[in-house]
Amino acid sequence: PIATQVNELLSRLQSSFQRERQFSADLAHELRTPLAELRSLAEVALKWPDARPAETDRDVLDSALQMERLISRLLALVRTDAGQTTLTLEMVDVGEMLRELWSERQPRADDRRIVVEWEIAHPVMCRTDPVLCRAVITNLLENALEHSPVGSVVSITADSDPHRWCVSVCNPAPHLNADNILHVFDRFWRADESRTDATHLGLGLPLARSFVRVLGGSLTARLDDDGRIVVTLTVPIEGGLL
């Protein structure tokens, strides 16, 4: 029994070290592209200062903002992993928050001809941290809006009972299958392995899940029979691990 326990401990340590190495490699990969772009822009500007294109400053700013987003999300992950996130619990109308956050993204939805179907039968009231709750729901809506095919339908439901409240966001996911759905909460993971899209860092859903854990809830993802991804947020009605 002692040998078995030692072997299990060593196995967990090995897995932990492997995850840390993979995380460091992914982080280096993510930072390498914007840093290379900044260096290239700086070298061109120094070599041909009189022929500097007008869009150079915009390209520099875009690269800097990409790194800023990456670092901000990593810091948020570190704080939540270390238990340093402080909760401020307030009464929140989840249905109202959902509609407000979607309305902010309505112009983009219109551009992509994405229609939303609502299923909020009654006011979903809960006591939770509005900042973390807003951040999680924003991520779910952004994820659905960005990855849904043009002209598709996004379904949003919200419900509650005396013990918990939940939100589900469902959208077509032709880029996902039963194998890679298991990785949507992995840090830096993206269905597109080429990593050429600078706007998606692969940290949104992992960060959202970390926030949900602070709230004492769960965040899950599955594929339904029609190939749509269903992301479900479930939180105690008095949410929060104090």
C-alpha positions in Angstrom: 0.0 0.0 0.0 2.8 2.5 0.8 4.5 1.8 -2.6 1.2 2.3 -4.3 0.6 5.6 -2.7 4.1 6.8 -3.5 3.7 5.8 -7.1 0.3 7.7 -7.3 2.0 10.7 -5.7 4.9 10.6 -8.2 2.4 10.2 -11.1 0.5 13.3 -10.0 3.7 15.2 -9.6 4.8 14.1 -13.1 1.4 15.2 -14.5 1.7 18.6 -12.7 5.2 19.2 -14.1 4.0 18.2 -17.6 1.1 20.7 -17.4 3.5 23.4 -16.2 5.9 22.7 -19.1 3.1 22.7 -21.6 1.7 26.0 -20.1 5.1 27.6 -20.4 5.5 26.4 -24.0 2.1 27.7 -24.9 2.7 31.1 -23.3 6.0 31.4 -25.2 4.2 30.5 -28.4 1.5 33.1 -27.8 3.9 35.9 -27.0 6.3 35.1 -29.8 4.1 36.4 -32.7 3.3 39.9 -31.3 6.8 40.3 -30.1 8.2 39.4 -33.6 5.7 41.9 -35.2 6.8 44.6 -32.8 10.5 43.9 -33.5 9.9 43.9 -37.3 8.0 47.2 -37.2 10.7 48.8 -35.1 13.5 47.6 -37.3 11.8 48.9 -40.5 11.0 52.2 -38.9 14.7 52.7 -37.8 16.1 51.6 -41.2 13.7 53.7 -43.4 12.4 56.5 -41.1 11.4 58.7 -44.0 9.3 55.9 -45.6 7.5 54.9 -42.5 3.8 54.0 -43.5 1.0 55.7 -41.8 -0.5 52.4 -40.5 2.7 51.5 -38.6 1.5 53.1 -35.3 -1.8 51.2 -35.6 0.0 47.9 -36.1 2.3 48.6 -33.1 -0.8 49.4 -31.0 -2.6 46.2 -32.1 0.4 44.0 -31.2 0.7 45.8 -27.8 -3.0 45.3 -27.1 -2.8 41.7 -28.0 0.0 41.1 -25.4 -1.9 43.3 -22.9 -5.1 41.1 -23.3 -3.0 38.0 -22.8 -1.2 39.2 -19.7 -4.4 40.6 -18.2 -6.2 37.2 -18.6 -3.2 35.3 -17.3 -3.0 37.5 -14.2 -6.7 37.0 -13.6 -6.2 33.2 -13.9 -3.3 33.4 -11.4 -5.4 35.4 -8.9 -8.3 33.0 -9.0 -6.1 29.9 -8.9 -4.4 31.4 -5.8 -7.8 32.2 -4.2 -7.1 35.9 -4.2 -10.4 36.9 -5.8 -12.6 38.9 -3.4 -16.4 38.5 -3.8 -19.0 41.2 -3.4 -22.4 39.6 -3.3 -25.5 41.5 -4.6 -28.9 40.7 -5.8 -28.7 40.2 -9.6 -31.4 39.7 -12.3 -29.7 37.2 -14.5 -32.2 37.5 -17.3 -31.9 41.3 -17.4 -28.1 40.9 -17.5 -28.2 38.5 -20.3 -30.4 40.7 -22.5 -28.3 43.8 -21.7 -25.0 42.0 -22.6 -26.5 40.6 -25.8 -27.9 44.0 -26.8 -24.3 45.4 -26.6 -23.4 42.8 -29.2 -26.5 43.1 -31.4 -24.8 45.2 -34.1 -22.2 42.5 -34.6 -24.9 39.8 -34.5 -26.7 41.7 -37.2 -23.6 41.9 -39.4 -23.2 38.1 -39.2 -27.0 37.5 -39.5 -27.1 35.6 -36.2 -30.5 35.4 -34.6 -31.0 34.7 -30.8 -33.8 32.6 -29.4 -34.6 33.4 -25.7 -36.1 31.1 -23.1 -36.4 32.9 -19.8 -39.7 31.9 -18.3 -39.5 34.1 -15.2 -37.2 36.5 -13.5 -34.0 34.7 -12.5 -32.9 36.4 -9.3 -29.9 35.4 -7.3 -27.3 36.7 -4.9 -23.9 36.7 -6.6 -20.9 38.8 -7.5 -22.2 40.9 -10.4 -18.6 41.6 -11.8 -17.6 37.9 -12.0 -21.1 36.9 -13.2 -21.0 39.6 -15.9 -17.5 38.5 -17.0 -18.6 34.8 -17.3 -21.7 35.6 -19.2 -19.9 38.0 -21.5 -17.4 35.3 -22.4 -20.2 32.8 -23.2 -22.0 35.2 -25.4 -18.8 36.3 -27.2 -17.8 32.7 -27.7 -21.2 31.9 -29.3 -21.2 35.0 -31.4 -17.6 34.5 -32.7 -17.8 30.8 -33.5 -21.3 30.4 -34.8 -21.6 30.2 -38.6 -23.0 33.2 -40.5 -26.8 33.1 -40.5 -27.2 30.7 -37.6 -29.3 30.7 -34.5 -28.0 31.0 -30.9 -30.3 29.8 -28.1 -30.0 31.3 -24.6 -31.9 29.9 -21.7 -32.0 30.9 -18.0 -33.8 29.2 -15.2 -33.7 28.9 -11.4 -35.0 26.9 -8.4 -34.7 27.5 -4.7 -31.2 26.1 -4.7 -29.4 27.2 -7.9 -29.7 29.2 -11.1 -28.4 28.2 -14.5 -27.7 29.7 -17.9 -27.2 27.7 -21.1 -25.9 29.1 -24.4 -26.3 26.8 -27.4 -24.9 27.5 -30.9 -23.9 25.4 -34.0 -20.3 24.2 -33.7 -19.2 22.6 -37.0 -15.5 22.9 -36.0 -15.9 20.7 -32.9 -16.3 17.0 -32.5 -16.7 14.5 -29.6 -12.9 14.4 -29.1 -12.0 18.0 -29.0 -15.1 19.1 -27.0 -13.1 17.8 -24.0 -10.5 20.4 -24.5 -12.5 23.6 -24.7 -11.6 24.5 -21.2 -7.9 23.8 -21.6 -5.7 27.0 -21.5 -4.5 28.2 -24.9 -6.5 25.4 -26.7 -8.2 26.3 -30.0 -9.8 24.1 -32.6 -7.6 25.8 -35.1 -4.1 24.4 -34.3 -2.5 26.9 -36.7 -2.9 29.7 -34.0 -3.1 32.4 -36.7 -6.0 34.2 -35.2 -4.7 36.9 -32.9 -8.1 37.9 -31.6 -8.7 34.5 -29.8 -6.2 33.7 -27.1 -7.7 30.4 -26.0 -8.1 31.7 -22.4 -11.7 32.9 -22.4 -13.5 29.7 -21.3 -10.7 28.6 -18.9 -10.9 32.0 -17.2 -14.7 31.8 -17.1 -14.5 28.4 -15.5 -12.1 29.7 -12.9 -14.5 32.6 -12.0 -17.4 30.1 -11.8 -15.5 28.0 -9.3 -15.0 31.1 -7.2 -18.7 31.5 -7.2 -19.1 27.9 -6.0 -20.7 26.8 -9.3 -19.8 24.7 -12.4 -19.3 25.4 -16.1 -19.7 22.5 -18.5 -19.8 22.0 -22.3 -21.2 19.2 -24.4 -22.3 18.5 -28.0 -26.0 17.8 -28.6 -27.4 15.4 -31.2 -27.4 18.2 -33.8 -23.8 19.0 -33.4 -24.4 22.2 -31.4 -22.2 23.1 -28.4 -24.2 23.7 -25.2 -22.3 25.5 -22.5 -24.1 25.5 -19.2 -23.4 27.7 -16.2 -24.8 26.5 -12.8 -24.3 28.5 -9.6 -25.9 28.2 -6.1 -28.7 30.7 -5.6 -26.6 32.3 -2.9 -23.5 31.9 -5.0 -20.1 32.3 -3.7 -17.4 30.5 -1.7 -16.9 32.9 1.2 
